[in-house]
Each structure stands twice: as structure tokens, then as C-alpha cells.
Amino acid sequence: MYPLPKNPFLAPIMEKAEILVNWIEDTYGTPEELAKILDYGIEMLFYLEEGSFEQKEVQNVVAALRGIVVGLREQNKF
């Protein structure tokens, strides 16, 4: 858990950052595991053609990207 910042206006930012970190850990275990999935997604985009990847693999990457987008949008709501 993060210590509370000295500037009280930063407290909501810290809480949202903690929520994002918790989501990453709850969903993917570690930020490194999420990074691996996202790297895999980048590779998929270069070589995506029928039969290149399992449908479930593509769906996992899309879910990770969607989760990051939602998390980042939530973090920007002050």
C-alpha cells in the first residue's frame, strides 16, 4: 500500500494508481506477466492471419488491452 502523500490533492491519484496495480496483480499476477501478454499482442498484430494464433490467444490480448484502456481512463477521472 502506498503511503499517503503530503499534498492532499494527490491522494485520489495514489488511490487510483493502487487500484490499477491491484487489477494487474489480480488479473495477471504480475506486471511482467501483463507485459508478456501485451508483447505477444504486438507480435500478433504484425502476423495476424487466419491460423496464425488460437482465437483464445487473440481474445486474451484484446481483454488485456481493454482492461488497460479502462484502467487508464478511470485513472484520469479526477
N, C-alpha and C positions, 0 to 999 in steps of 0.2 A: 504494500500500500504506500502511496506517495505521502510525504509529509505535507501539511497544509502550507501554502505559500504565504509569505509575509504580506504580499499585496492581496487583499480580499477579492479584488476583481478577477484574479487569476484562478480562484478556487473552482468555478464552473469548468474552466478549461482542463484543469487537472482531473476533475471527476470524469469528464468525457473521455479523456485520454485513457484513464483507468478502465472505463467501460470497453473501449476499443481493444485494449490489451487483454482484458478478460475474455472478450469474444474470440480473439485469436487463439488464446490458450484453450478455451472450452471447445472450440470447433476444430482446431488443427493441432493442438498440443503445444506447439512452439512457433514463434515467428519464423524460424528457419524452415519448418515443415510447410508453412504457408508460402514462403519464398520459393521452395522447390515446386509447389503446385503452379505458382504463377510463372516461373521459368518454363515449366512444361507447357503452359498455355501459350506462351510466346512462340515456342517451337511449333506448336500445333498450328498457329496462325500462318506460319511460313509454309507448312507442308500439308495443310488440310485438304484432303481429297478423299473421296469415298474409299473406305477400307484402311486408311492410314492409322486411325485411332479407334478405340472402342467408344461407342456412344456414351457409356457411363463415364469414361475418362474426360470427354469433352464437357459433359454436364457438370462434373466436379470442378473443372476450371471455371466454367461460367458461374457456378454458385459462389466460388471464391471471389471472383471479380465483382459480382453483385453485392456480396457482403462487404467488401471494401468500399464500394461506392456508397452504400447505405451508411456505413460507419463514418466515412468522411463527411457526408452530408449532414449527419446528425451532429458531428463534432463542430461544424461551422454554424450551428444554430445557437445563438447566444441570447 
